Amino acid sequence: MNQHRKTLLWYFLIVLFFSSLLACGISRFGRSGTALVNAMMFIPGLVSIFFRYRRKEGFQSVGWSLRPSFFWIWALLFPILLLSTSLPISILLGYVSISTPSLMPNNILPFCLALTRKLVLFSILSLPFALGEELGWRGYAQEKLLREFGIVKGFLILGIVWGFWHSPAFYFLGLFPNHTILGPFVMTPVDNILMVVPLGWLYIRSRSIWVPAIAHSFGNVLWGYSDTFISKHSELGSWGVLQVIQLAVTIACLIDTKKRPFIKNQGV
């Protein structure tokens, strides 16, 4: 095992160790355990900062550009695209149903405006936490994995690690009441394996860590709010529909990534 792979292995082990310690505390703190999840999101970034200082890598390669780019729009479109395609199909198949209060024509606009304000506000509030993750997974580990193992294998490794990083927290939070083991330890890693490519594609093409961070933040908030408006009749079925759509997006992003040369991020 060469030095680059040893560094990646130690990075993953340290991130998983400290994150799992925090996750194990969730069951003891009840509702306040969500604060531990928020703290956990900073660990990948904080550990990456330590490794960068220790190895004198600097931070320019992360990519900090705030220049206007079409990829900022894609960062918002990806979550909307996934929700707007998977939700109707799941409704059609009977996996979920809409559970919002009946809206009269005269209060639809106020409802939509209020929802939009909430989505924007909470996306901004959650951005630092998403950046904490992205700084580690995309900003530090991704490029090293792709250069060491190639595009497909590199993304696969990152997706597996990222997925199982979520597993302890999701287990103790009880996010999958109908699939307490399958949800955190199988469904979550598969979901992350299929999401790691679109987020990685956004990072590679935009060359800015802010773009995947915005997609991550907005996606979390959008999906969180969508769960308050739907009733799931088949948790596994609705999850499967989403994965099929994510697989299609992943294949498209992989084709484009392999078609055009991989360019190292240049900070601005």
Backbone torsions as a table, in degrees:
resi	resn	phi	psi	omega
1	MET	NA	123.3	-178.3
2	ASN	-76.6	174.2	-174.1
3	GLN	-64.0	-37.6	-179.4
4	HIS	-62.5	-41.6	-179.8
5	ARG	-71.8	-35.3	175.8
6	LYS	-63.3	-40.7	178.8
7	THR	-62.2	-44.8	178.5
8	LEU	-62.5	-42.5	179.8
9	LEU	-61.2	-46.4	179.2
10	TRP	-65.1	-37.7	177.6
11	TYR	-60.5	-49.3	-179.4
12	PHE	-62.9	-42.9	-178.4
13	LEU	-62.9	-42.6	-179.7
14	ILE	-67.1	-43.7	178.7
15	VAL	-61.8	-46.1	-179.0
16	LEU	-65.9	-37.0	-178.7
17	PHE	-64.6	-54.4	-176.7
18	PHE	-69.6	-34.7	178.2
19	SER	-66.3	-41.2	179.8
20	SER	-66.2	-34.9	176.5
21	LEU	-60.7	-45.1	177.9
22	LEU	-65.4	-41.8	-178.3
23	ALA	-62.1	-36.8	-179.7
24	CYS	-65.6	-21.3	179.5
25	GLY	-81.8	-9.6	-176.4
26	ILE	-61.4	-43.8	-176.7
27	SER	-65.0	-23.5	-178.1
28	ARG	-84.8	-22.7	-174.3
29	PHE	-104.2	0.3	176.6
30	GLY	61.1	-132.1	-177.6
31	ARG	-61.7	-34.0	-179.9
32	SER	-70.4	-5.7	178.5
33	GLY	-64.7	-20.5	177.5
34	THR	-63.2	-25.7	176.3
35	ALA	-64.5	-33.6	177.5
36	LEU	-68.2	-35.3	177.0
37	VAL	-64.6	-42.4	177.4
38	ASN	-61.5	-41.7	178.3
39	ALA	-65.6	-36.4	-179.5
40	MET	-60.8	-32.2	-177.3
41	MET	-66.5	-20.3	179.2
42	PHE	-83.5	-16.8	-172.5
43	ILE	-62.3	-46.6	179.3
44	PRO	-56.9	-40.4	-179.9
45	GLY	-70.5	-43.0	-178.9
46	LEU	-64.6	-41.4	178.5
47	VAL	-66.6	-36.6	178.2
48	SER	-64.8	-36.8	177.2
49	ILE	-62.4	-44.0	177.4
50	PHE	-58.8	-45.6	-178.8
51	PHE	-66.4	-37.8	179.5
52	ARG	-65.8	-41.3	178.2
53	TYR	-66.8	-43.2	-177.2
54	ARG	-64.6	-37.0	-178.2
55	ARG	-99.0	5.5	177.9
56	LYS	53.5	45.6	-179.3
57	GLU	-86.4	-23.6	-176.6
58	GLY	76.7	-177.2	-174.4
59	PHE	-125.3	0.6	-177.6
60	GLN	-63.4	-35.8	-176.2
61	SER	-68.9	-13.0	179.0
62	VAL	-61.6	-42.1	-177.7
63	GLY	90.6	100.0	-174.9
64	TRP	-113.3	13.1	-173.4
65	SER	-61.2	136.6	175.6
66	LEU	-112.2	14.7	-179.8
67	ARG	-64.2	142.6	177.7
68	PRO	-57.1	137.5	-178.2
69	SER	-153.1	150.1	177.5
70	PHE	-62.4	-23.3	-177.9
71	PHE	-72.0	-19.9	173.1
72	TRP	-64.9	-36.9	177.2
73	ILE	-69.0	-40.6	177.5
74	TRP	-61.8	-32.6	179.0
75	ALA	-60.4	-32.6	177.7
76	LEU	-86.8	-32.8	-176.7
77	LEU	-71.9	-34.0	-177.9
78	PHE	-56.1	-54.4	179.1
79	PRO	-62.1	-39.8	179.5
80	ILE	-63.9	-42.1	179.2
81	LEU	-60.2	-46.0	-179.2
82	LEU	-63.2	-43.8	-178.6
83	LEU	-69.6	-44.1	-174.5
84	SER	-71.0	-18.6	177.0
85	THR	-97.7	-40.5	-176.9
86	SER	-74.9	-36.5	-176.3
87	LEU	-64.4	-50.5	178.7
88	PRO	-59.1	-38.6	179.8
89	ILE	-65.6	-42.6	178.8
90	SER	-64.3	-36.8	176.8
91	ILE	-65.9	-44.1	-179.5
92	LEU	-61.5	-37.2	-179.0
93	LEU	-84.2	-5.1	178.6
94	GLY	82.9	13.3	-179.7
95	TYR	-78.1	-30.3	178.2
96	VAL	-139.7	164.8	173.8
97	SER	-142.9	152.5	179.0
98	ILE	-73.8	133.2	-177.9
99	SER	-122.9	22.7	179.3
100	THR	-75.7	153.8	175.4
101	PRO	-62.5	150.4	179.6
102	SER	-61.6	132.3	-177.7
103	LEU	-108.8	127.6	175.5
104	MET	-84.3	155.8	-178.6
105	PRO	-53.5	-31.2	-176.3
106	ASN	-81.5	-8.7	179.1
107	ASN	-121.2	9.6	176.8
108	ILE	-66.8	-46.0	-179.0
109	LEU	-61.9	-49.1	176.9
110	PRO	-58.3	-38.5	178.6
111	PHE	-62.3	-46.6	-179.3
112	CYS	-64.7	-39.9	178.7
113	LEU	-65.4	-41.7	178.8
114	ALA	-65.4	-40.4	178.5
115	LEU	-64.8	-42.0	178.8
116	THR	-62.0	-43.7	178.1
117	ARG	-59.6	-42.5	-179.8
118	LYS	-65.2	-42.1	179.5
119	LEU	-62.1	-43.8	179.9
120	VAL	-65.8	-47.4	-177.4
121	LEU	-61.0	-50.5	-175.5
122	PHE	-74.1	-25.2	173.9
123	SER	-67.0	-39.8	177.9
124	ILE	-67.1	-43.0	-179.3
125	LEU	-65.3	-33.1	-177.9
126	SER	-89.3	-6.1	-178.1
127	LEU	-58.7	-42.9	178.8
128	PRO	-60.1	-35.0	179.9
129	PHE	-70.4	-42.4	177.4
130	ALA	-63.5	-39.0	178.3
131	LEU	-63.9	-36.1	177.0
132	GLY	-57.9	-40.4	176.6
133	GLU	-71.9	-50.2	-173.6
134	GLU	-63.2	-33.1	178.8
135	LEU	-60.2	-30.9	178.6
136	GLY	-89.2	-56.6	-174.5
137	TRP	-67.0	-54.2	-178.6
138	ARG	-84.5	-48.2	-172.6
139	GLY	-69.7	-25.9	-177.5
140	TYR	-115.4	-55.0	-170.3
141	ALA	-79.1	-36.3	-170.8
142	GLN	-57.9	-54.8	-175.7
143	GLU	-60.5	-39.4	179.7
144	LYS	-64.7	-41.2	179.5
145	LEU	-66.7	-43.2	-178.6
146	LEU	-66.0	-35.4	179.8
147	ARG	-75.4	-31.9	-178.7
148	GLU	-81.4	-39.5	-170.6
149	PHE	-117.6	-5.6	-175.9
150	GLY	92.0	170.1	-172.1
151	ILE	-65.8	-53.2	-174.8
152	VAL	-67.8	-51.6	-178.1
153	LYS	-67.1	-37.2	179.2
154	GLY	-63.6	-46.0	176.8
155	PHE	-63.5	-39.6	-179.2
156	LEU	-61.9	-45.4	179.1
157	ILE	-62.1	-45.8	-179.5
158	LEU	-62.5	-41.5	179.8
159	GLY	-63.7	-40.1	179.0
160	ILE	-64.9	-48.2	-179.7
161	VAL	-63.3	-46.8	179.4
162	TRP	-59.8	-40.6	-179.7
163	GLY	-64.9	-50.1	-179.0
164	PHE	-71.5	-19.6	173.1
165	TRP	-63.2	-35.0	178.1
166	HIS	-75.4	-26.3	-167.2
167	SER	-55.0	-50.8	-178.8
168	PRO	-60.1	-42.5	-179.4
169	ALA	-64.3	-44.7	-179.3
170	PHE	-65.9	-33.0	178.4
171	TYR	-66.3	-49.3	-177.2
172	PHE	-72.6	-26.6	175.9
173	LEU	-77.4	-17.4	-179.2
174	GLY	67.8	41.1	-177.2
175	LEU	-72.3	-15.4	178.8
176	PHE	-122.2	77.5	-175.1
177	PRO	-60.9	-29.0	-178.8
178	ASN	-91.5	-13.2	-179.8
179	HIS	-141.3	72.6	-170.4
180	THR	-64.1	-28.9	178.5
181	ILE	-103.2	-48.2	-179.3
182	LEU	-59.0	-40.1	-177.4
183	GLY	-61.6	-59.9	-177.2
184	PRO	-69.6	-33.2	-169.1
185	PHE	-105.2	-5.3	175.4
186	VAL	-129.5	-56.5	-176.8
187	MET	-62.9	-42.6	-179.2
188	THR	-65.5	-49.1	177.2
189	PRO	-59.8	-39.9	178.4
190	VAL	-62.4	-44.1	179.0
191	ASP	-59.7	-41.8	-178.9
192	ASN	-72.2	-33.9	176.0
193	ILE	-60.8	-38.0	-178.8
194	LEU	-82.6	-18.5	177.7
195	MET	-91.4	-19.4	-174.6
196	VAL	-67.0	-30.0	-178.5
197	VAL	-73.1	-50.0	176.7
198	PRO	-58.0	-41.8	178.1
199	LEU	-66.5	-39.4	177.4
200	GLY	-65.6	-38.6	177.4
201	TRP	-62.2	-44.4	177.5
202	LEU	-58.6	-40.5	-178.5
203	TYR	-69.0	-44.2	-179.0
204	ILE	-64.3	-45.3	-175.1
205	ARG	-76.6	-35.3	-178.9
206	SER	-82.9	-27.0	-175.1
207	ARG	56.7	33.8	177.2
208	SER	-140.9	128.1	-179.8
209	ILE	-67.0	-20.9	-178.8
210	TRP	-68.3	-29.4	-176.3
211	VAL	-67.3	-53.9	176.1
212	PRO	-65.4	-28.7	177.6
213	ALA	-65.0	-41.0	177.8
214	ILE	-66.8	-43.5	178.5
215	ALA	-61.1	-41.3	179.8
216	HIS	-64.5	-48.1	-178.5
217	SER	-64.4	-51.4	-178.3
218	PHE	-64.0	-39.8	179.3
219	GLY	-61.7	-44.5	178.3
220	ASN	-59.6	-45.2	-177.6
221	VAL	-68.7	-44.3	-178.4
222	LEU	-61.4	-46.5	-179.4
223	TRP	-69.6	-33.8	176.6
224	GLY	-62.4	-44.1	178.8
225	TYR	-70.0	-36.0	-179.1
226	SER	-63.1	-32.4	179.5
227	ASP	-67.0	-21.6	178.5
228	THR	-81.0	-13.0	-177.3
229	PHE	-106.6	-1.4	-178.1
230	ILE	-128.6	154.3	172.6
231	SER	-112.0	125.5	-177.9
232	LYS	-92.1	121.4	176.9
233	HIS	-95.5	-23.3	176.0
234	SER	-142.6	96.9	-179.0
235	GLU	-60.0	-42.1	-179.4
236	LEU	-69.2	-37.7	-179.3
237	GLY	-66.3	-47.1	-180.0
238	SER	-66.1	-34.9	176.4
239	TRP	-64.2	-42.0	-179.5
240	GLY	-63.1	-39.5	177.7
241	VAL	-60.7	-45.7	179.8
242	LEU	-61.2	-40.6	-177.7
243	GLN	-66.0	-37.3	178.2
244	VAL	-61.4	-43.2	179.7
245	ILE	-68.7	-41.8	178.0
246	GLN	-63.5	-34.5	178.0
247	LEU	-63.0	-41.2	178.6
248	ALA	-63.4	-43.1	178.4
249	VAL	-65.5	-40.4	179.6
250	THR	-61.9	-44.6	179.4
251	ILE	-61.5	-43.1	179.2
252	ALA	-61.9	-43.5	-179.6
253	CYS	-67.7	-37.8	178.2
254	LEU	-64.6	-42.9	179.4
255	ILE	-60.6	-44.8	-179.9
256	ASP	-67.7	-38.5	-179.6
257	THR	-65.7	-39.7	-179.6
258	LYS	-76.9	-26.3	-178.6
259	LYS	-72.5	-40.6	-178.9
260	ARG	-106.0	142.9	-174.7
261	PRO	-57.8	144.8	174.7
262	PHE	-75.6	123.3	-177.2
263	ILE	-112.7	130.6	178.2
264	LYS	-64.1	139.0	179.8
265	ASN	-64.4	137.7	176.5
266	GLN	-119.6	116.0	-179.8
267	GLY	-68.4	147.7	179.5
268	VAL	-123.9	NA	NA
